[in-house]
Amino acid sequence: MIYVASYMAYYYSIALTITDQQILLSNRVNGITAVGVGFLLSFIIWHYNYTNIIQKRRIESQQKQLEQMAYYDPLTDLPNRRLLEKLIKRELASVQRYGQETVIIMLDVDDFKLINDTYGHQVGDSILMQLADLLQNNVRETDTVARFGGEEFIILMPNTSVEEGYSFAERIRKTIMEKVFSVGSVTLQITSSFGVSSMGDINSQNLEDYYLLADRALYLAKQSGKNRVEKAQEVC
């Protein structure tokens, strides 16, 4: 539109100063040639920029897909163990620098194998997805819920004491116990066991050591009858 409007203005304005028809025609032809060349160059530049934008968006989309595959659990869309370890490294730096207390909560669905054996793996997977949503909806924005593997989940809670973590785990335990999980025509209730530990209780470069106390507390909760919360201090 800009080129057309400019040419039309040129077309009529030169007629005001040029009276020779041959010169006028020649100038008008030159003008429309210039407009055509300009339009062609503009189109080439536009197409080049458009192609670059599309390619950039495609690359960004592929990078996001690769990141999703690398760092997130495909079933629950929660961070997986790989991403959790990155977050723990970052949180560990904050703990060591500022002296803040951070809690790790490990939870495991009680008798989950029985659910799979009785109702099938599709029901079991749906239970895990619903449980993941429940956990996500009950933590703070600063907390991280990750799927550790199988029916195990980990909650990373910055700026939280062990006592606060224990109270939170108790609330979640009761919420899970009271919830009715529905999968098609199947309805059932589940329970979970919890282990709570503080990252400040360990001085190690091995990330697995930071799971160890919570895992030991979880093991004690299982051995003590399941559907309960144990603190790591009671295990050491």
N, C-alpha and C positions, 0 to 999 in steps of 0.2 A: 504494500500500500504506500509506503514511503517513497519507493522508487517510482511508482505510477504517478503519485501526486507531484513529485519533483519534476518528472518529465513533462507533465501537463503544464506546469508553471513555466518551465523552460520553453516548451513548444509555443505558447502564446506570447511570452515576453519578448522572444527574439524577433517576432513579427513587428514589434513596435519600433525596432531600430534598423531592421534590414528590409529594404524594399525590393531588392533583386530576388526574383523568384528562384533562380537556380542556386544562388548562395544560400537562400533561406531553406530550400529543400535539402541542400548538402549538410547544412548545420543540423537540421532536424534528424536526418539519417545518422549523422555522427552522434547526436544526442541519444537516439534510441539504441545505437550500438553500445555506447558507454553504459547506458542503463542495463542492457542485457548482460554485458560482461560483469558489471557490478553485482547484478542479481545472481549470476552463476557463481561468482566467487563467494558471495554471502551464503548461498545454499551449500557449497562445498564445506565452508567453515562450520556452518550449523550442523551438517551431517557428521562432520568429524567430532565436534563436541558432543553431539547426541550419542554417537557410538561409544565415546570414552565414558560418558556418564552411565550408559547401560552396562558396559563392561565392568566399571567400578562397582556398581550395585550388585552385579552377578558375583564378583569376587568377594564382596562383603557378605553376601548371602551364603556362599560356599564356606567362608571362614567361620561364620556363625554355626553352620551345620556341623563342621568339623569340631568346633569347640563344644557344641552340644554333645556330640558323640564321645568326645574325649573326657569331658568333665561332668557329665550328668547321666544319671541312671535312666535308661530308656523306659523302664516301667513306671516309675514314680515321678520322673522329671526332677528329682532331688539331686543335689550335688553327690557325686560318687566319692569313693575313698581317695582317688587321686586329687580331686579338688579340695577335699577335706584336709588332706595333708598340707596343701599350700596355705589354707586358711589357718591351720594350727601353727605353721611356721611363722606366719605374720603375727598371730596372736601371741606366740611365745616371745617374739621380739618386744611387744608391748608390755608383757608381763615382766620381762627382765629389765626393761628401761624405766617403766613407771611404777613397778611394784604392785600393779593391780592384780586382783584375784580373778581367775577364770575357771569355770567349772566345765567338766566333761561328763555328760550323762549318756550311758549306754543302756539301751533297752532292747529286749528280745520278746517276741510274741510266744507265750506259753503254749506248748503242745501244737505248734504250727504244722508239724508233719502229719498229725492226726487229721487236721483240717484238709490237707491235700489228699490224704489217703481216703477220706470219707466223701468229700465233695468234688474232688478233682482240682487240678492246678489252675484252671481258669477262675474258680471261686477263690482259691488262695491268692492269686494275683490281684483280683479285685479287692480282697480284704487289705492287702498291702497298699494298694493305691488309696483306698479310703482312709487307712491309718495315716498315710503320708499327709493327706489333706488335713486330717484332724490335728496332727502335730504342727503343721505349718500355720494353721489358724489359731494356735494357742501359744505361740512363742512371740517374743518381741522382734521388732525389725532388726535389731542388732544381733539376734541369735541366728544360728545356722543349724538347720536340720539336714542330715545327710543319711543316705542309705549305706550302711557299712558292708552289707552283704547278706543275702538270704533274707531272713526275717529280723535282722538286727539293724537298728538305727542308732545314730549318735546325734546328740544335741550339744552344740558348742555355745556356751553362755558367757560372754565377756562381762567384766565388772560384776561378778556374782560370787558370793561366798558359798561355801559348801552347805551351810544351813539353808540359805535361800534356794540353792539348787535342789536340796533334799525336799523342801516344801513344795517346790514347783513339780518335782517328779511325783510326789504324792498326789497332787491335784490331777496331773495327767493320768496317773494310774487309775484313779477313781473315774475319770471321764471316759477312759477306754473301757473300763469294766461295765459302765452303765450304758454305753452306746450299743444300739442294735444295728449290726451290719447286715445290709440287704444286698443280695446278688440274685437277680431274677426272682424265682420262687423260694429261694433259700434265705432264711434269716437266722442269724446266730450271734452270740456274744463271745467275746474273747477276753483274756487277761494278759498282762505283760509284767515282766520283772525288770527291775532297774538297778543299775550300779552308778553311784555318784562319786566323783573324785575331783580334786583340785589340781590344776596344772602346776601350781606353785609348790606342790609337794615333791616334785621330781626335778632333778638337775641332770639332764641327759641330752645328747644330740640325736639320739635314736627316737624317731617319732613313735615307734611302736611302744616305747616305754610309757608314753602318755596315755595310751589305751589300757595299759596293764592294770593299773589300780582300779579303774572303772570296770574292767573285765573281771577282776577278782571279786569285786563287790557284787557284780551281776551273778557270778557263779554262786556266791553265798546266798543270794536271794533265791536262786533256783533250788539250791540244796535245802533251804529253810522252808520250802513249801510253795514257792512261786507266788505270783501276784503280790509282790512286796518290793520295797525300796531298801537298799542297803548303802551305807556310806563307806567310802574307802578307809576312813580312819578306824572303823570298827574291824577292818580286815587285817591291817598292818600290826 
